[in-house]
């Protein structure tokens, strides 16, 4: 088996994660929309529970506090982006393909 370059393997893994997340979302939606479906499979049982959580909402703070640099911290974050490489064009042969602009061939 051909070993992948780490950049290509990372892109493949991210694509697979995205595919799995989309499938998870579809299954979640199906199970939420169809409570009549059995919530138990052969190996797993699905439970729907409701949790109430308290979350901090910075958007609710007064404008002077939101804009005060005293309450801000800067941090450096490194991000790896996966960018597809352009597809290389085949080498061009001079005079190829032969262009015929309607002229007589004989």
N, C-alpha and C positions, 0 to 999 in steps of 0.2 A: 504494500500500500504506500502511496506517495505521501510523504510528510508535508503538511501545510506550513507555510510561513506563519509566524505568530500573528501578523496583521490580518492575514486571510482567515485564520482560525478564530480570531476575536470577532471579525465581521460575521462569520458563520454562526458563532455562538449567540451573538446579539440578534441575528435574524431568527434563530430557533426560539430564543426567549420571547421575542415579539410574537411569533406564531403561537407559542404556548399561552401567552397572556391573552391573545385574542380568543383562543379556544376556551380558556377559563372564563372569560367574560360572557361568551355565548352560553356555556353550560350554566353559569350562575344565573343569567337572565332566564333561561329555560326553567330552572328549578324554582325561581321566584315567581314566574308567571303561571306556572302549572303546579299548584299545590296538590293537585290530584295525582300527580306522578308519585310513584313510590319513592320515599326518601332513603330507601335502603337498597343497595346493590348487593352484589355477591360478596364483596370484601369491605365495603364502606357504607356507613350511615351518615346522611347529611342532616344537620340540625340547623334551624334558623333561630338565632337568639338576637335580642335587641339590647344594645348597651347605650347608656346615657353617659356622655363624657363632657367634661368641662374643658374648653380650649381657650387659650389666650388669643385675643383678636387685636393685633396691633392697629388695624384700621379704625378701631373705635377710640383710639387715643386722640387727645386734642392736637390740633395742627402744630402749635408751638413745640410740643414734645417730639412729634414726628420729624420735624425739620431741625431739631437741635443736634448738632454734630457730637455733643457730649454723650449722647445715647447710641452712638453708632460705633461699630468696630469693623475694621477692614481685615479681610483674610484672603489668603492666596489659595486658589483652587486649581488643580490640574485636571484637565479633561482630555480623554482620548476620544477623538472622533474617527469614525470609519468612513472613508471617502472612496467611492469606486474609482478605479483608474480608467482612463479613456481606452476604448478598444483600439488596439493598433491596426492601422490600415495595411493591407498587403503591399509589398513592394511594387512600385510602378515600373512597367517595362516601357521604354520609349516606343511610341507608335502603337501601343496596345491599350485597349482593344482597337481594332481597325475601325475607323469611322468612315462610313460611306454616306455621303450627303446627297443621295439621289442621282449621282453621276452614273453614266453607263458603265457597266462592268466589263465590256469587251471593246 
